[in-house]
Amino acid sequence: MHKGSRRTRTAVAVVAASVLATAGCDAFGHGGPGSREPGTGTSRPSPSPSPVWDRSPESIAAVGDSITRGFDACAVLSDCPEASWATGSDTGVDSLALRLLGADGAARRSWNYAVTGARMADLTAQVTRAVAKRPQLVTVMVGANDACRTSAAAMTPVADFRAQFQEAMTRLRRALPRTQVYVSSVPNLMRLWSEGRTNPLGRQVWRLGICPSMLGDAEALDAAATARRRTVQTRVEAYNGVLKEVCVKDRRCRFDNNAVYEYRFGTEQLSHWDWFHPSRNGQARLAEIAYRTVTGRTP
């Protein structure tokens, strides 16, 4: 064997060893799993990566519509933000902010930018206000008003709903790439109609214009009315599909997996002023769902 060949093989082996050592350091950090302390024969554990999802955020901003504003939870046809499932101070509701931050923390480090009547098209403007506070968690509950229009034909198209939600998420991510997002599903409007339609007072209030696409002619059970309500319900289900699809693409976003949509709201969970929006009891149930989703070990 020639000396030149031995030198060549030796050089290649040295280079290969160097490359492998470098690759191990890049892939695992500090020499990879089971790396040894200098001058010892003992291994040391690799440092654990920081978790993507923090189950104990220290500040919360809420965006959305009348449900997050606590509409009709305390008085007829008026907001009641203290009863909000997201940021309210009412201990009977025990909002997400109270559960995560305590009373003092919720008072100082939670903000409610939801607006009664808001639709998905309004979400980017609300997010823009929220990012100024640099919250660690943003809660989103919006979409019911996109379905609750003057008629089924006037509902927000699914493609527009998707583009508007994506725009809001993009706005948030550009400003706060590490902020977490909890996204609630749109409630089951058909169930709300079913629970409230037998109450005479509820039907009177509905005639004032609350969700006419679903609640209009509440006592009608003919084919046309049934088809109209089914069209609205199908649109709500499509909205929830969009919320999930957009959220799961973001590693710091958690969708409630339709927990709000599937919750079987009864009359105790509905406002006794309009038999549609959540009562304090209903707000408390929304807070429970949000808390489970935010603090769960997995989405």
N, C-alpha and C positions, 0 to 999 in steps of 0.2 A: 504494500500500500504506500502511495506517495505521501511525503510530508505535506504537500500543498493541499491534497484532498482532506487530510486530517485537520489542517488549519481551517479549511472552508467549512467542514462539518461542525467544528467547534464554534466558529463565528455564528453560524446559523442557529446552533443550540442556544447560545447566549442571547441572540436577538429574540428568539422564540420565547425564552424564559422571561425576558423583559416585557414582551408584549402581553403574555399571560398575566404577569403580575400587575401590569397597568390595567388590563381589562378587569381583573378581579377587584381592584380598588374602585374603578368607575362604577361597576355594577352593584357593589354591596356597601361600599364606604369603609374606610379604615381597614383595607385588606380583605374584606369579605367576611362571611359568617365564620365564627370560630377562629378569628385572627388571634395571633399570640402577642402577649405583652412583650415588649423588647426586653431581652435579657432573661426571660423566664420561659418555662415550658408550659405555662397555663394559657388557656383560651379566654378571651373576653367576649361577651355578647355584643352583637351589632346593635347600634342605637335604633330604637323603634321610630318609624316615621310618624309625623304628626297626623292625627286623624283628619280626614277631609271634613267631616261633619262634627261640629261642636254641639253637644247636647245641653249645654248650659250657657247660651248666649247672654250677654250682659246688657243689651239694649234692643229695643223692638220698635219698628215703625209699621203701622197698619195702613194698607190701601184697599180700596174697594167701594162698596155701595152702602145702601141703607141698613143692611144687616149688620155690618161692622160699625155703623153709627148708632146701633141700638134703637132704630126707629120703632116707635110704638111699643117699646118695652116698658115705659114708665107712664106715658100720657098719650092721649089720642093725637095721632097725626103729627108727631114731633120727635126729634132726635133725642136720644138718651145715652150719650157716649159713656157715662159712668157705668152703664150696664153692658157695654160692648164685650163680647167674648174675647176680643184680642187685647184690648188695653184698658178695660174698665176698672174702676176702683171699688165697685160693689162687691163686698165679700160674699154675698149670697150667690153671685155669678162665679166668683173665683176665676177671673180671666186668665188668659195665658200669661200676661205680664205679671199678675200677682203670683202665679204659681212659680214662674221662673225667677223673678226679680225681688219678690217681697213687696210690701206696701210702699216702703220708702223708695226702693229702686224703681218701681212702676211709676211713681209720681215724678221722678226725676229723669228716667231714661226710657220712657215709652211715649210714642206720639201717634195720633190718629189722624190720618190725612184722607180717610174715606169720605165720600160725598153721597148723600142720599140722591138716588136717581142716576148715578153714574153707570156708564156702560164701558165695555172694553176699550172703546175709542178714547176714553178719558184717562186710562190707566197711566200712560206715559207722563202726563202732566203731574199726576199724583206722585209717581215715582221720582220725578225731578225734584219735587218738594222734599220727599223723604230722604234722598241721598245727601242733602245738605246736613242732615244730622249724623251721617255716617253710622247708621245702626248696624249691629251685628246680625240681626234677623229682620227680614221684611215678610209680613204676612199678606197674602193676596186672597180676597174673596170677591169675585166679580163675575158677571155673566147672566144673572137672573134678569136684569133689565134688558139685555139683548134679546131675550126670549119674550119678556113681558112688554109687548108692543100693542099698538091699537088694533092690529090684526096679525094673523100668522104670516101674511105676505110681507109685513113690515119688519120681521125679525132680521137681525144682523146675519148676512150670509156667512157660512162657515169659513170660507176663504178669507174674508175680511177679518173675522174674529181671530183667526190664526195669525195673520199679518200684524194685527194690532197688539196681540199678546207678545209676539216675538219682538216687536219694536220696543215695548216696555222692558222686556228682559234684557235686550241689547243695551238700552239706555242705562239700566242698573249695572250691568256688567262692566261697561266702559268706565263708570264712575267708581264702582266698588266691586272689584273682581273677587274678593274673598267673602263678601256678605252672603249669608244663607237666606234661602227663600222657602217659605211654607206656602203651598198652593192648595186652597180648599176647592173641592168639587162644587158645582152648582147644585143647589137643592132640588129635590124631586117635586116639581111644581104640580104634577098630577096628584100626588099624594096630598099636598097642601089643599088643593081644590076638594079632594075627596073628604078630608077631615072637616073643612070649614063650611061646605055647601049646605049642611043640614041646620046651620045656625042662622036664624032670621036676622039677627043684628049683623052678623058677618056679611050676609048677602047684601044688606043695605049699604054697608061701607064699601063693598066691592063695586057697587054701582057708581061710586065717586071716581072710579077710574083706576083701581088697583089691578094691575096685570090683566087687562081686558082680553088679550089673546087667549089666556087660559081661563080666567074667571068670569068673563062676560057670559050673560045668559046662564048663570050657574046652575039653574034647575033643569035646563034643557038636556034631554038625553036622546035626542033624535040622531040620525045618522050623520048629519052635517056637523052638529056640535061635537059628537064623538070623534069624527075625523079631524076636526080643527084641534081639539085637545091632543090627539095623538101626534099630529104634526108638530105641535109645540114641544111635546115630550121628546120626540125623536131629535129635534134640534138641540134640546138640552143635553141629551146623550152625546150628540156629536161635539158639542162644546166641551164636554168633559173629556172626550177623546183627545181633543186638541190640547187641553191643559196638561194632560198626562204626557203626550208626545213631546211637547216643547220642554216640559220640566225635566223629563228623564235624560235629555241630552245635556243638561247642566249638572255637573257632579256636586254642586252645592245647592241643589233644589230638591225638595221633597213634596210630592203630590200625596194627598190623603188616600189615594187608591179608591176613590168614590165613597169614602166613609160617610161624608155628609149627605151625599145623594142617597145612599142606601139606608140612612138612619130613619127609623119609623116614627117620625114626629107625630105625637098625639095631641089632643086638645090642650093638655097641660103645657105643652111646649110652644103653643101658638098664642100670640097676643090676643087678649079678649077685647081689644079695640078694633082690630081689623081681621082677625082669624087668618092671618097670612104670614106676617113677620114673626120672628121668634119672641116669645115672652122671656122674662128673666130665666125661667126654667130652661127654655130652649137655648138661650144664650149660654147657660152653664153647660149644656150638652155639647155645644159647639166648642167651648173652651176645652172640655175633656178630650174631644177628638183631636184638636190641635196639639194639646200637650202630649198625648200618646204618640202622635206622629213626630213631633220635634224631638222628644226625648228617647224614642225607640233606638235600639242598637242598630237596626237596619231599617231602610225606608219601608 
